[in-house]
Amino acid sequence: MNFIETLLSEKLGEIDPTMDVFGSDRKVLQIACQDLTNYLKVHWNLVGKEANECELAEMLEKFYKENPNELEEFLGIWTGTWFKKWKERVKLLIGSDNSNRWNKTNKILSNAEPLWRKLSNRQEMQELVTSTLIKNGEICGTSILAENLLKMELGEKTENTLTKKNKQ
C-alpha cells in the first residue's frame, strides 16, 4: 500500500467505519486514491509533465513532513467532500430506472471501445479532460468520467459516420 492509500484509508474509515477498504470496498479506495492524485496534479501544476507521479509523491511526502496538521485537515475536508459525491453517484446509478438511456449509453461506449484502444495518445487526452473536470469543481470519479466522456464522443462520431454511410 502506498502513502496516499494509507492516508485515505484512515480518512475513509473515520467517515464510514463500516467500509472495508482492504476487502470488499477496495475499489472505492482505489478510485479515491486516483481522484486525490488527479486533484493534486492539477493543484500542483503537474498535468502533462513527464514522471509526474514520482514528483507528486515527493511533493506530498515533503508536505506531510513540513505541515502534517495542514495535510491532515486538507485530507479530512477533501475526503468528506469526495465521499459525499461518491454516495450521490452510487445512489444515482443504483436508484435510477432509465434502462433505455443506460442501454443506449452502453451501446455507444462499446462501439467506441475498439477505436479507443487504438488511440496512441488516449492517456494524454484523458489527463487533459480530467484536469478540466477538476478545474470545474469535480473531484469524484474524474478518470472514469474523463474516459467515458471521450469514449462517448468517439462512439457518437462513429455512430454518426456509420449512419451517413448507410444513407448513401
C-alpha positions as CSV (number, residue, x, y, z in Angstrom):
1,M,0.0,0.0,0.0
2,N,1.4,3.4,-0.9
3,F,1.4,6.6,1.1
4,I,-1.8,8.0,-0.5
5,E,-3.7,4.8,0.1
6,T,-2.6,4.8,3.7
7,L,-3.7,8.3,4.3
8,L,-7.1,7.9,2.5
9,S,-7.9,4.5,4.1
10,E,-7.7,6.2,7.5
11,K,-9.9,9.1,6.4
12,L,-12.5,6.9,4.8
13,G,-12.5,4.7,7.9
14,E,-13.3,7.8,10.0
15,I,-16.1,8.9,7.7
16,D,-17.7,5.4,7.4
17,P,-16.4,2.8,9.9
18,T,-18.5,0.1,8.1
19,M,-16.3,0.4,4.9
20,D,-13.9,-2.4,4.3
21,V,-11.3,-0.6,2.3
22,F,-8.9,-3.6,2.4
23,G,-11.7,-6.0,1.3
24,S,-15.0,-5.6,-0.4
25,D,-14.6,-1.8,-0.7
26,R,-11.1,-1.9,-2.0
27,K,-12.2,-0.4,-5.4
28,V,-13.7,2.6,-3.6
29,L,-10.3,3.3,-2.0
30,Q,-8.5,2.9,-5.4
31,I,-10.9,5.3,-7.1
32,A,-10.5,7.8,-4.2
33,C,-6.7,7.5,-4.5
34,Q,-6.8,8.1,-8.2
35,D,-9.1,11.1,-7.7
36,L,-6.8,12.6,-5.0
37,T,-3.8,12.0,-7.2
38,N,-5.6,13.8,-10.1
39,Y,-6.6,16.6,-7.9
40,L,-3.1,17.2,-6.6
41,K,-1.6,17.0,-10.1
42,V,-3.9,19.9,-11.1
43,H,-3.3,21.8,-7.8
44,W,0.5,21.5,-8.1
45,N,0.6,22.0,-11.9
46,L,1.9,18.6,-12.7
47,V,-0.6,17.8,-15.5
48,G,1.2,16.8,-18.7
49,K,4.7,16.6,-17.2
50,E,6.9,13.6,-17.6
51,A,7.3,11.5,-14.4
52,N,4.7,13.5,-12.6
53,E,3.7,10.5,-10.4
54,C,7.2,10.5,-8.8
55,E,7.2,14.3,-8.4
56,L,3.8,14.1,-6.9
57,A,4.8,11.5,-4.3
58,E,7.9,13.6,-3.4
59,M,5.8,16.8,-3.0
60,L,3.2,15.0,-0.9
61,E,5.8,13.5,1.4
62,K,7.5,16.8,1.8
63,F,4.2,18.5,2.5
64,Y,3.4,15.7,5.1
65,K,6.8,16.3,6.8
66,E,6.6,20.1,6.8
67,N,2.9,20.5,7.5
68,P,1.3,17.3,8.9
69,N,-1.6,19.1,10.6
70,E,-2.4,21.1,7.4
71,L,-2.3,17.9,5.3
72,E,-4.5,16.1,7.9
73,E,-7.0,19.0,7.8
74,F,-7.0,19.1,4.0
75,L,-7.5,15.3,3.7
76,G,-10.3,15.4,6.1
77,I,-12.2,18.1,4.1
78,W,-11.3,16.6,0.7
79,T,-12.2,13.0,1.7
80,G,-15.5,14.2,3.2
81,T,-16.4,16.1,0.1
82,W,-15.3,13.2,-2.1
83,F,-17.3,10.6,-0.1
84,K,-20.5,12.7,-0.2
85,K,-20.2,12.9,-4.0
86,W,-19.4,9.2,-4.2
87,K,-22.6,8.3,-2.3
88,E,-24.6,10.6,-4.6
89,R,-23.2,8.9,-7.7
90,V,-23.8,5.4,-6.3
91,K,-27.4,6.3,-5.4
92,L,-27.9,7.8,-8.8
93,L,-26.7,4.6,-10.6
94,I,-28.5,2.2,-8.4
95,G,-31.7,4.2,-7.8
96,S,-32.4,5.3,-11.4
97,D,-34.5,3.3,-13.7
98,N,-33.6,4.8,-17.0
99,S,-32.7,1.4,-18.6
100,N,-33.3,2.7,-22.2
101,R,-30.9,5.6,-21.6
102,W,-28.3,3.3,-20.0
103,N,-28.6,0.8,-22.8
104,K,-28.0,3.5,-25.4
105,T,-25.1,4.8,-23.5
106,N,-23.6,1.3,-23.1
107,K,-24.0,0.7,-26.8
108,I,-22.2,3.9,-27.7
109,L,-19.4,3.2,-25.2
110,S,-18.9,-0.4,-26.5
111,N,-18.9,0.9,-30.1
112,A,-16.2,3.3,-29.2
113,E,-14.0,0.8,-27.3
114,P,-12.1,-0.7,-30.4
115,L,-11.2,2.8,-31.6
116,W,-10.4,4.0,-28.1
117,R,-7.8,1.1,-27.7
118,K,-6.2,2.1,-31.0
119,L,-5.6,5.7,-30.0
120,S,-1.9,6.2,-29.1
121,N,-2.5,9.4,-27.2
122,R,-5.5,8.4,-25.1
123,Q,-3.7,8.8,-21.8
124,E,-2.8,12.4,-22.6
125,M,-6.4,13.2,-23.8
126,Q,-7.8,11.6,-20.6
127,E,-5.4,13.6,-18.4
128,L,-6.5,16.9,-20.1
129,V,-10.2,16.1,-19.7
130,T,-9.6,15.0,-16.1
131,S,-7.8,18.3,-15.4
132,T,-10.7,20.3,-16.9
133,L,-13.2,18.4,-14.8
134,I,-11.2,19.2,-11.6
135,K,-10.8,22.8,-12.6
136,N,-14.6,22.9,-12.8
137,G,-15.1,21.5,-9.3
138,E,-15.4,17.8,-10.0
139,I,-13.4,15.6,-7.6
140,C,-15.1,12.2,-7.7
141,G,-14.6,9.6,-10.4
142,T,-12.6,12.0,-12.5
143,S,-10.6,9.4,-14.5
144,I,-13.7,7.3,-15.1
145,L,-15.7,10.3,-16.2
146,A,-13.0,11.6,-18.5
147,E,-12.5,8.3,-20.2
148,N,-16.2,7.8,-20.7
149,L,-16.7,11.4,-22.0
150,L,-14.0,10.8,-24.6
151,K,-15.5,7.4,-25.5
152,M,-18.9,8.9,-25.8
153,E,-17.6,11.4,-28.2
154,L,-15.8,8.7,-30.2
155,G,-18.9,6.5,-30.1
156,E,-21.2,9.2,-31.2
157,K,-18.9,10.3,-34.0
158,T,-18.6,6.7,-35.1
159,E,-22.3,6.2,-35.0
160,N,-22.9,9.4,-37.0
161,T,-20.4,8.3,-39.6
162,L,-22.0,4.9,-39.9
163,T,-25.4,6.4,-40.2
164,K,-24.2,8.7,-43.0
165,K,-22.6,5.8,-44.9
166,N,-25.7,3.7,-44.6
167,K,-27.8,6.6,-46.1
168,Q,-25.6,6.9,-49.1
